[in-house]
Amino acid sequence: MNIVLQAAPQAGGGNFLFIIIMFVIMFVFMIFPSMRRQKQEKKFYNALKKGDKVIMKSGLHGRIAELNDTSIVIETLSGKLKFERSAVSMDYSRKLTNE
């Protein structure tokens, strides 16, 4: 009786490389831009000061009357309204100041 032993095929080497490549692609196209946007928003919120014209994410236009660490008071034609700092739209407010 002749028994022939064959080596088992090596599986997993190509699959592991594929998973690493997919992770790198996901990081470059999804995670990195999101982190960059968060840094830009944080810098924008920290640069806000009293008297700046802003547009809220809801579309409300106004001028900053008061600021503290977490909230902001906006002065509008109808009175003063209190919002969270994160409710200020970075994109629309930048367009407003560039006009």
N, CA, C and O atoms as CSV, one atom per row, in Angstrom:
chain,resi,resn,atom,element,x,y,z
A,1,MET,N,N,0.820,-1.166,0.000
A,1,MET,CA,C,0.000,0.000,0.000
A,1,MET,C,C,0.876,1.245,0.000
A,1,MET,O,O,1.722,1.442,0.873
A,2,ASN,N,N,0.650,2.058,-0.984
A,2,ASN,CA,C,1.384,3.312,-1.049
A,2,ASN,C,C,0.470,4.450,-0.621
A,2,ASN,O,O,-0.578,4.672,-1.226
A,3,ILE,N,N,0.854,5.147,0.390
A,3,ILE,CA,C,0.083,6.298,0.866
A,3,ILE,C,C,0.854,7.548,0.468
A,3,ILE,O,O,2.026,7.728,0.798
A,4,VAL,N,N,0.155,8.380,-0.240
A,4,VAL,CA,C,0.790,9.603,-0.692
A,4,VAL,C,C,0.250,10.752,0.163
A,4,VAL,O,O,-0.956,10.993,0.212
A,5,LEU,N,N,1.147,11.439,0.820
A,5,LEU,CA,C,0.749,12.574,1.638
A,5,LEU,C,C,0.947,13.849,0.839
A,5,LEU,O,O,2.015,14.095,0.278
A,6,GLN,N,N,-0.091,14.643,0.801
A,6,GLN,CA,C,0.006,15.920,0.105
A,6,GLN,C,C,-0.129,17.051,1.113
A,6,GLN,O,O,-0.874,16.952,2.087
A,7,ALA,N,N,0.575,18.082,0.868
A,7,ALA,CA,C,0.503,19.238,1.765
A,7,ALA,C,C,-0.840,19.944,1.547
A,7,ALA,O,O,-1.315,20.076,0.419
A,8,ALA,N,N,-1.418,20.380,2.620
A,8,ALA,CA,C,-2.692,21.103,2.532
A,8,ALA,C,C,-2.445,22.468,1.906
A,8,ALA,O,O,-1.424,23.100,2.178
A,9,PRO,N,N,-3.367,22.925,1.072
A,9,PRO,CA,C,-3.180,24.238,0.459
A,9,PRO,C,C,-3.179,25.342,1.522
A,9,PRO,O,O,-3.935,25.292,2.492
A,10,GLN,N,N,-2.330,26.318,1.319
A,10,GLN,CA,C,-2.215,27.424,2.260
A,10,GLN,C,C,-3.329,28.428,1.985
A,10,GLN,O,O,-3.297,29.128,0.973
A,11,ALA,N,N,-4.289,28.500,2.856
A,11,ALA,CA,C,-5.399,29.442,2.716
A,11,ALA,C,C,-5.252,30.529,3.776
A,11,ALA,O,O,-4.746,30.275,4.869
A,12,GLY,N,N,-5.679,31.697,3.459
A,12,GLY,CA,C,-5.681,32.764,4.444
A,12,GLY,C,C,-4.656,33.837,4.172
A,12,GLY,O,O,-4.871,34.982,4.571
A,13,GLY,N,N,-3.574,33.538,3.528
A,13,GLY,CA,C,-2.551,34.538,3.248
A,13,GLY,C,C,-3.088,35.647,2.358
A,13,GLY,O,O,-2.896,36.827,2.652
A,14,GLY,N,N,-3.750,35.284,1.291
A,14,GLY,CA,C,-4.339,36.270,0.382
A,14,GLY,C,C,-5.513,36.984,1.009
A,14,GLY,O,O,-5.713,38.177,0.785
A,15,ASN,N,N,-6.294,36.256,1.799
A,15,ASN,CA,C,-7.456,36.861,2.455
A,15,ASN,C,C,-7.025,37.903,3.482
A,15,ASN,O,O,-7.658,38.952,3.601
A,16,PHE,N,N,-5.969,37.629,4.214
A,16,PHE,CA,C,-5.481,38.555,5.227
A,16,PHE,C,C,-4.990,39.848,4.578
A,16,PHE,O,O,-5.256,40.940,5.079
A,17,LEU,N,N,-4.281,39.720,3.478
A,17,LEU,CA,C,-3.799,40.891,2.742
A,17,LEU,C,C,-4.969,41.710,2.205
A,17,LEU,O,O,-4.939,42.940,2.246
A,18,PHE,N,N,-5.993,41.035,1.705
A,18,PHE,CA,C,-7.189,41.715,1.197
A,18,PHE,C,C,-7.881,42.519,2.304
A,18,PHE,O,O,-8.314,43.648,2.069
A,19,ILE,N,N,-7.986,41.952,3.491
A,19,ILE,CA,C,-8.624,42.631,4.626
A,19,ILE,C,C,-7.822,43.873,5.013
A,19,ILE,O,O,-8.406,44.918,5.300
A,20,ILE,N,N,-6.512,43.773,5.024
A,20,ILE,CA,C,-5.672,44.929,5.360
A,20,ILE,C,C,-5.831,46.030,4.322
A,20,ILE,O,O,-5.946,47.204,4.674
A,21,ILE,N,N,-5.839,45.661,3.048
A,21,ILE,CA,C,-6.015,46.656,1.980
A,21,ILE,C,C,-7.376,47.327,2.101
A,21,ILE,O,O,-7.471,48.543,1.931
A,22,MET,N,N,-8.413,46.583,2.384
A,22,MET,CA,C,-9.761,47.157,2.535
A,22,MET,C,C,-9.817,48.117,3.726
A,22,MET,O,O,-10.472,49.156,3.647
A,23,PHE,N,N,-9.143,47.784,4.823
A,23,PHE,CA,C,-9.108,48.658,5.987
A,23,PHE,C,C,-8.412,49.971,5.659
A,23,PHE,O,O,-8.876,51.039,6.058
A,24,VAL,N,N,-7.302,49.897,4.936
A,24,VAL,CA,C,-6.565,51.110,4.554
A,24,VAL,C,C,-7.429,51.986,3.649
A,24,VAL,O,O,-7.477,53.203,3.829
A,25,ILE,N,N,-8.106,51.381,2.685
A,25,ILE,CA,C,-8.984,52.144,1.789
A,25,ILE,C,C,-10.111,52.793,2.575
A,25,ILE,O,O,-10.431,53.960,2.350
A,26,MET,N,N,-10.720,52.043,3.500
A,26,MET,CA,C,-11.805,52.589,4.316
A,26,MET,C,C,-11.305,53.752,5.162
A,26,MET,O,O,-12.002,54.758,5.291
A,27,PHE,N,N,-10.125,53.638,5.735
A,27,PHE,CA,C,-9.572,54.706,6.563
A,27,PHE,C,C,-9.328,55.959,5.736
A,27,PHE,O,O,-9.673,57.063,6.156
A,28,VAL,N,N,-8.733,55.788,4.558
A,28,VAL,CA,C,-8.383,56.938,3.721
A,28,VAL,C,C,-9.627,57.657,3.211
A,28,VAL,O,O,-9.653,58.888,3.191
A,29,PHE,N,N,-10.651,56.925,2.801
A,29,PHE,CA,C,-11.813,57.554,2.181
A,29,PHE,C,C,-12.966,57.865,3.129
A,29,PHE,O,O,-13.843,58.652,2.774
A,30,MET,N,N,-12.994,57.275,4.319
A,30,MET,CA,C,-14.132,57.503,5.213
A,30,MET,C,C,-13.724,58.114,6.549
A,30,MET,O,O,-14.298,59.123,6.960
A,31,ILE,N,N,-12.773,57.540,7.217
A,31,ILE,CA,C,-12.449,57.953,8.578
A,31,ILE,C,C,-11.601,59.223,8.593
A,31,ILE,O,O,-11.886,60.136,9.369
A,32,PHE,N,N,-10.575,59.304,7.762
A,32,PHE,CA,C,-9.681,60.461,7.757
A,32,PHE,C,C,-10.408,61.767,7.417
A,32,PHE,O,O,-10.200,62.760,8.113
A,33,PRO,N,N,-11.256,61.810,6.373
A,33,PRO,CA,C,-11.993,63.060,6.097
A,33,PRO,C,C,-12.930,63.458,7.240
A,33,PRO,O,O,-13.110,64.646,7.508
A,34,SER,N,N,-13.517,62.484,7.902
A,34,SER,CA,C,-14.404,62.770,9.030
A,34,SER,C,C,-13.617,63.386,10.189
A,34,SER,O,O,-14.088,64.325,10.830
A,35,MET,N,N,-12.434,62.865,10.455
A,35,MET,CA,C,-11.606,63.417,11.530
A,35,MET,C,C,-11.162,64.835,11.187
A,35,MET,O,O,-11.131,65.703,12.060
A,36,ARG,N,N,-10.822,65.075,9.934
A,36,ARG,CA,C,-10.396,66.411,9.506
A,36,ARG,C,C,-11.547,67.403,9.649
A,36,ARG,O,O,-11.333,68.535,10.083
A,37,ARG,N,N,-12.761,66.997,9.292
A,37,ARG,CA,C,-13.933,67.867,9.416
A,37,ARG,C,C,-14.207,68.200,10.881
A,37,ARG,O,O,-14.533,69.344,11.198
A,38,GLN,N,N,-14.082,67.228,11.775
A,38,GLN,CA,C,-14.298,67.478,13.196
A,38,GLN,C,C,-13.291,68.486,13.737
A,38,GLN,O,O,-13.653,69.336,14.551
A,39,LYS,N,N,-12.042,68.409,13.304
A,39,LYS,CA,C,-11.029,69.375,13.740
A,39,LYS,C,C,-11.375,70.778,13.242
A,39,LYS,O,O,-11.216,71.753,13.976
A,40,GLN,N,N,-11.851,70.886,11.992
A,40,GLN,CA,C,-12.228,72.187,11.443
A,40,GLN,C,C,-13.402,72.782,12.223
A,40,GLN,O,O,-13.404,73.976,12.524
A,41,GLU,N,N,-14.409,71.947,12.554
A,41,GLU,CA,C,-15.568,72.430,13.303
A,41,GLU,C,C,-15.160,72.894,14.693
A,41,GLU,O,O,-15.628,73.932,15.159
A,42,LYS,N,N,-14.299,72.143,15.359
A,42,LYS,CA,C,-13.856,72.525,16.701
A,42,LYS,C,C,-13.125,73.861,16.658
A,42,LYS,O,O,-13.343,74.717,17.515
A,43,LYS,N,N,-12.260,74.043,15.665
A,43,LYS,CA,C,-11.540,75.297,15.508
A,43,LYS,C,C,-12.523,76.441,15.243
A,43,LYS,O,O,-12.356,77.532,15.788
A,44,PHE,N,N,-13.536,76.208,14.419
A,44,PHE,CA,C,-14.547,77.224,14.110
A,44,PHE,C,C,-15.323,77.616,15.367
A,44,PHE,O,O,-15.501,78.804,15.635
A,45,TYR,N,N,-15.788,76.629,16.144
A,45,TYR,CA,C,-16.578,76.913,17.344
A,45,TYR,C,C,-15.754,77.672,18.385
A,45,TYR,O,O,-16.282,78.538,19.082
A,46,ASN,N,N,-14.468,77.351,18.491
A,46,ASN,CA,C,-13.612,78.048,19.448
A,46,ASN,C,C,-13.308,79.485,19.010
A,46,ASN,O,O,-12.999,80.332,19.848
A,47,ALA,N,N,-13.392,79.762,17.715
A,47,ALA,CA,C,-13.096,81.100,17.199
A,47,ALA,C,C,-14.302,82.039,17.245
A,47,ALA,O,O,-14.154,83.233,16.988
A,48,LEU,N,N,-15.484,81.526,17.566
A,48,LEU,CA,C,-16.669,82.384,17.635
A,48,LEU,C,C,-16.499,83.428,18.733
A,48,LEU,O,O,-15.957,83.147,19.802
A,49,LYS,N,N,-16.977,84.641,18.444
A,49,LYS,CA,C,-16.885,85.708,19.449
A,49,LYS,C,C,-18.145,86.558,19.395
A,49,LYS,O,O,-18.920,86.493,18.440
A,50,LYS,N,N,-18.329,87.345,20.424
A,50,LYS,CA,C,-19.497,88.209,20.537
A,50,LYS,C,C,-19.522,89.194,19.364
A,50,LYS,O,O,-18.509,89.810,19.034
A,51,GLY,N,N,-20.694,89.333,18.743
A,51,GLY,CA,C,-20.860,90.249,17.623
A,51,GLY,C,C,-20.778,89.583,16.260
A,51,GLY,O,O,-21.136,90.202,15.258
A,52,ASP,N,N,-20.311,88.323,16.191
A,52,ASP,CA,C,-20.239,87.613,14.917
A,52,ASP,C,C,-21.635,87.313,14.386
A,52,ASP,O,O,-22.538,86.964,15.147
A,53,LYS,N,N,-21.805,87.452,13.069
A,53,LYS,CA,C,-23.049,87.042,12.433
A,53,LYS,C,C,-22.946,85.548,12.152
A,53,LYS,O,O,-21.930,85.068,11.649
A,54,VAL,N,N,-24.008,84.821,12.481
A,54,VAL,CA,C,-24.016,83.371,12.278
A,54,VAL,C,C,-25.355,82.934,11.700
A,54,VAL,O,O,-26.358,83.643,11.780
A,55,ILE,N,N,-25.333,81.745,11.118
A,55,ILE,CA,C,-26.549,81.081,10.662
A,55,ILE,C,C,-26.607,79.744,11.380
A,55,ILE,O,O,-25.636,78.987,11.374
A,56,MET,N,N,-27.730,79.457,11.990
A,56,MET,CA,C,-27.896,78.202,12.710
A,56,MET,C,C,-28.211,77.090,11.719
A,56,MET,O,O,-28.600,77.365,10.583
A,57,LYS,N,N,-28.049,75.850,12.131
A,57,LYS,CA,C,-28.354,74.711,11.258
A,57,LYS,C,C,-29.830,74.666,10.896
A,57,LYS,O,O,-30.200,74.071,9.884
A,58,SER,N,N,-30.676,75.286,11.705
A,58,SER,CA,C,-32.107,75.345,11.422
A,58,SER,C,C,-32.434,76.436,10.411
A,58,SER,O,O,-33.563,76.505,9.927
A,59,GLY,N,N,-31.458,77.298,10.081
A,59,GLY,CA,C,-31.678,78.365,9.116
A,59,GLY,C,C,-31.872,79.726,9.751
A,59,GLY,O,O,-32.026,80.714,9.033
A,60,LEU,N,N,-31.872,79.814,11.063
A,60,LEU,CA,C,-32.057,81.071,11.775
A,60,LEU,C,C,-30.811,81.946,11.646
A,60,LEU,O,O,-29.693,81.488,11.884
A,61,HIS,N,N,-31.012,83.203,11.267
A,61,HIS,CA,C,-29.902,84.154,11.146
A,61,HIS,C,C,-29.880,85.034,12.385
A,61,HIS,O,O,-30.933,85.384,12.919
A,62,GLY,N,N,-28.694,85.393,12.842
A,62,GLY,CA,C,-28.597,86.278,13.989
A,62,GLY,C,C,-27.173,86.691,14.267
A,62,GLY,O,O,-26.244,86.358,13.532
A,63,ARG,N,N,-27.031,87.430,15.354
A,63,ARG,CA,C,-25.727,87.917,15.785
A,63,ARG,C,C,-25.499,87.387,17.200
A,63,ARG,O,O,-26.429,87.339,18.005
A,64,ILE,N,N,-24.270,86.991,17.500
A,64,ILE,CA,C,-23.955,86.429,18.815
A,64,ILE,C,C,-24.008,87.539,19.862
A,64,ILE,O,O,-23.310,88.547,19.750
A,65,ALA,N,N,-24.851,87.340,20.887
A,65,ALA,CA,C,-24.983,88.300,21.977
A,65,ALA,C,C,-24.184,87.855,23.200
A,65,ALA,O,O,-23.584,88.681,23.888
A,66,GLU,N,N,-24.176,86.546,23.469
A,66,GLU,CA,C,-23.457,86.005,24.632
A,66,GLU,C,C,-22.886,84.638,24.263
A,66,GLU,O,O,-23.444,83.922,23.431
A,67,LEU,N,N,-21.775,84.291,24.888
A,67,LEU,CA,C,-21.127,82.991,24.692
A,67,LEU,C,C,-20.716,82.408,26.033
A,67,LEU,O,O,-20.320,83.136,26.944
A,68,ASN,N,N,-20.814,81.101,26.146
A,68,ASN,CA,C,-20.131,80.397,27.225
A,68,ASN,C,C,-19.612,79.089,26.654
A,68,ASN,O,O,-19.658,78.900,25.438
A,69,ASP,N,N,-19.121,78.183,27.482
A,69,ASP,CA,C,-18.462,76.977,26.978
A,69,ASP,C,C,-19.361,76.089,26.127
A,69,ASP,O,O,-18.903,75.522,25.136
A,70,THR,N,N,-20.627,75.959,26.494
A,70,THR,CA,C,-21.493,75.017,25.779
A,70,THR,C,C,-22.641,75.668,25.028
A,70,THR,O,O,-23.169,75.074,24.088
A,71,SER,N,N,-23.043,76.870,25.415
A,71,SER,CA,C,-24.203,77.477,24.770
A,71,SER,C,C,-23.867,78.843,24.195
A,71,SER,O,O,-22.802,79.411,24.437
A,72,ILE,N,N,-24.821,79.345,23.423
A,72,ILE,CA,C,-24.651,80.605,22.727
A,72,ILE,C,C,-26.015,81.300,22.697
A,72,ILE,O,O,-27.042,80.651,22.496
A,73,VAL,N,N,-26.021,82.609,22.897
A,73,VAL,CA,C,-27.263,83.377,22.826
A,73,VAL,C,C,-27.206,84.199,21.538
A,73,VAL,O,O,-26.279,84.978,21.314
A,74,ILE,N,N,-28.227,84.001,20.700
A,74,ILE,CA,C,-28.304,84.676,19.411
A,74,ILE,C,C,-29.342,85.779,19.494
A,74,ILE,O,O,-30.455,85.566,19.974
A,75,GLU,N,N,-28.971,86.947,19.027
A,75,GLU,CA,C,-29.892,88.083,18.987
A,75,GLU,C,C,-30.481,88.164,17.576
A,75,GLU,O,O,-29.748,88.301,16.596
A,76,THR,N,N,-31.795,88.079,17.484
A,76,THR,CA,C,-32.494,88.165,16.203
A,76,THR,C,C,-33.424,89.375,16.233
A,76,THR,O,O,-33.475,90.095,17.230
A,77,LEU,N,N,-34.143,89.595,15.166
A,77,LEU,CA,C,-35.089,90.701,15.118
A,77,LEU,C,C,-36.225,90.524,16.131
A,77,LEU,O,O,-36.787,91.503,16.621
A,78,SER,N,N,-36.552,89.274,16.437
A,78,SER,CA,C,-37.652,89.014,17.360
A,78,SER,C,C,-37.205,88.859,18.810
A,78,SER,O,O,-38.054,88.687,19.685
A,79,GLY,N,N,-35.924,88.911,19.093
A,79,GLY,CA,C,-35.446,88.792,20.475
A,79,GLY,C,C,-34.209,87.923,20.564
A,79,GLY,O,O,-33.538,87.652,19.568
A,80,LYS,N,N,-33.925,87.493,21.788
A,80,LYS,CA,C,-32.744,86.663,22.027
A,80,LYS,C,C,-33.168,85.213,22.213
A,80,LYS,O,O,-34.169,84.918,22.865
A,81,LEU,N,N,-32.380,84.313,21.622
A,81,LEU,CA,C,-32.634,82.882,21.715
A,81,LEU,C,C,-31.350,82.171,22.127
A,81,LEU,O,O,-30.259,82.546,21.700
A,82,LYS,N,N,-31.489,81.139,22.963
A,82,LYS,CA,C,-30.331,80.394,23.445
A,82,LYS,C,C,-30.236,79.056,22.710
A,82,LYS,O,O,-31.227,78.339,22.575
A,83,PHE,N,N,-29.025,78.729,22.235
A,83,PHE,CA,C,-28.766,77.484,21.516
A,83,PHE,C,C,-27.491,76.852,22.047
A,83,PHE,O,O,-26.722,77.490,22.766
A,84,GLU,N,N,-27.274,75.601,21.688
A,84,GLU,CA,C,-25.989,74.950,21.913
A,84,GLU,C,C,-25.015,75.462,20.861
A,84,GLU,O,O,-25.425,75.804,19.752
A,85,ARG,N,N,-23.746,75.519,21.192
A,85,ARG,CA,C,-22.739,75.974,20.225
A,85,ARG,C,C,-22.745,75.113,18.970
A,85,ARG,O,O,-22.532,75.618,17.868
A,86,SER,N,N,-22.985,73.829,19.129
A,86,SER,CA,C,-22.946,72.908,17.991
A,86,SER,C,C,-24.090,73.138,17.006
A,86,SER,O,O,-24.088,72.559,15.920
A,87,ALA,N,N,-25.072,73.978,17.367
A,87,ALA,CA,C,-26.191,74.263,16.465
A,87,ALA,C,C,-25.830,75.309,15.416
A,87,ALA,O,O,-26.607,75.543,14.491
A,88,VAL,N,N,-24.666,75.941,15.544
A,88,VAL,CA,C,-24.227,76.926,14.560
A,88,VAL,C,C,-23.708,76.171,13.338
A,88,VAL,O,O,-22.907,75.246,13.470
A,89,SER,N,N,-24.162,76.562,12.157
A,89,SER,CA,C,-23.718,75.928,10.924
A,89,SER,C,C,-22.394,76.535,10.486
A,89,SER,O,O,-22.322,77.722,10.170
A,90,MET,N,N,-21.352,75.720,10.468
A,90,MET,CA,C,-20.043,76.202,10.075
A,90,MET,C,C,-20.044,76.615,8.602
A,90,MET,O,O,-19.510,77.669,8.256
A,91,ASP,N,N,-20.629,75.809,7.748
A,91,ASP,CA,C,-20.601,76.080,6.308
A,91,ASP,C,C,-21.356,77.360,5.954
A,91,ASP,O,O,-20.822,78.214,5.245
A,92,TYR,N,N,-22.579,77.503,6.432
A,92,TYR,CA,C,-23.390,78.679,6.096
A,92,TYR,C,C,-22.828,79.949,6.737
A,92,TYR,O,O,-22.851,81.016,6.123
A,93,SER,N,N,-22.332,79.840,7.953
A,93,SER,CA,C,-21.777,81.013,8.630
A,93,SER,C,C,-20.515,81.502,7.933
A,93,SER,O,O,-20.289,82.709,7.843
A,94,ARG,N,N,-19.700,80.594,7.444
A,94,ARG,CA,C,-18.502,80.997,6.701
A,94,ARG,C,C,-18.885,81.717,5.409
A,94,ARG,O,O,-18.253,82.705,5.035
A,95,LYS,N,N,-19.921,81.221,4.727
A,95,LYS,CA,C,-20.382,81.880,3.499
A,95,LYS,C,C,-20.892,83.279,3.812
A,95,LYS,O,O,-20.691,84.210,3.032
A,96,LEU,N,N,-21.555,83.426,4.958
A,96,LEU,CA,C,-22.097,84.725,5.363
A,96,LEU,C,C,-20.977,85.724,5.601
A,96,LEU,O,O,-21.102,86.890,5.230
A,97,THR,N,N,-19.882,85.286,6.215
A,97,THR,CA,C,-18.784,86.210,6.507
A,97,THR,C,C,-17.941,86.503,5.271
A,97,THR,O,O,-17.269,87.533,5.215
A,98,ASN,N,N,-17.965,85.609,4.276
A,98,ASN,CA,C,-17.183,85.832,3.065
A,98,ASN,C,C,-17.890,86.755,2.076
A,98,ASN,O,O,-17.264,87.235,1.131
A,99,GLU,N,N,-19.171,87.009,2.274
A,99,GLU,CA,C,-19.921,87.872,1.347
A,99,GLU,C,C,-19.624,89.329,1.583
A,99,GLU,O,O,-20.169,90.190,0.892
